[in-house]
Amino acid sequence: MEENQNNQEIRTERQYTCDKHPFWKALLCGLMLFAGAFCASYVLTDWHMKSLMSYMRPIPPHRMDRMLERDIKRFEKEERNIARQSANVIHLEQNKDAYKIIIDLRAFDNNENNVQVSSNGNILTINGRSIRKSKNNEQISEFQQNYMFGDNVRLKDLTKSAEGNYYIITIPIGDKDND
């Protein structure tokens, strides 16, 4: 029995020093909790940034040059197509006694009101506009072409007429005094 009492005394003598200092115990637990949360958030942020950076790799300069050249070629091709299409819209014909300007109205919604013709001195200006609306967008196309004629053309006497899909402008040739 004496042995049991000695064991109890030994056990009671082992007291931790933190029990005597609750301030330090709370402070150290708080620091450990903060350090653990900081390490966890650092690891998660690092994983996230590495996954983002794998998608955002820098493009090598030689590959960027090829991409730019491809875009420039595509732009030039579209520009040539637009020029070819606009050249097919208006035709100029010359006869002995008149110039005929034939405008394809299909490019302007088959409406002659979308084409305006005006003259200023010896310059004839043709303006056209079409609006195409779809479900998600609206496309507005405008077109302007100028013609400069000599003194033998009577722009004040020009006539306009619509025939089917064509708008025909006739400009008489001759001296202004020969009428």
Rosetta blueprint (number, residue, H / E / L):
1 M L
2 E H
3 E H
4 N H
5 Q H
6 N H
7 N H
8 Q H
9 E H
10 I H
11 R H
12 T H
13 E H
14 R L
15 Q L
16 Y L
17 T H
18 C H
19 D H
20 K H
21 H L
22 P H
23 F H
24 W H
25 K H
26 A H
27 L H
28 L H
29 C H
30 G H
31 L H
32 M H
33 L H
34 F H
35 A H
36 G H
37 A H
38 F H
39 C H
40 A H
41 S H
42 Y H
43 V H
44 L H
45 T H
46 D H
47 W H
48 H H
49 M H
50 K H
51 S H
52 L H
53 M H
54 S H
55 Y H
56 M L
57 R L
58 P L
59 I L
60 P L
61 P H
62 H H
63 R H
64 M H
65 D H
66 R H
67 M H
68 L H
69 E H
70 R H
71 D H
72 I H
73 K H
74 R H
75 F H
76 E H
77 K H
78 E H
79 E H
80 R H
81 N H
82 I H
83 A H
84 R H
85 Q H
86 S H
87 A H
88 N L
89 V L
90 I E
91 H E
92 L E
93 E E
94 Q E
95 N L
96 K L
97 D L
98 A E
99 Y E
100 K E
101 I E
102 I E
103 I E
104 D E
105 L H
106 R H
107 A H
108 F H
109 D L
110 N L
111 N L
112 E H
113 N H
114 N H
115 V E
116 Q E
117 V E
118 S E
119 S E
120 N E
121 G L
122 N L
123 I E
124 L E
125 T E
126 I E
127 N E
128 G E
129 R E
130 S E
131 I E
132 R E
133 K E
134 S L
135 K L
136 N L
137 N L
138 E E
139 Q E
140 I E
141 S E
142 E E
143 F E
144 Q E
145 Q E
146 N E
147 Y E
148 M E
149 F L
150 G L
151 D L
152 N L
153 V E
154 R L
155 L H
156 K H
157 D H
158 L L
159 T E
160 K E
161 S E
162 A E
163 E E
164 G L
165 N L
166 Y E
167 Y E
168 I E
169 I E
170 T E
171 I E
172 P E
173 I E
174 G L
175 D L
176 K L
177 D L
178 N L
179 D L
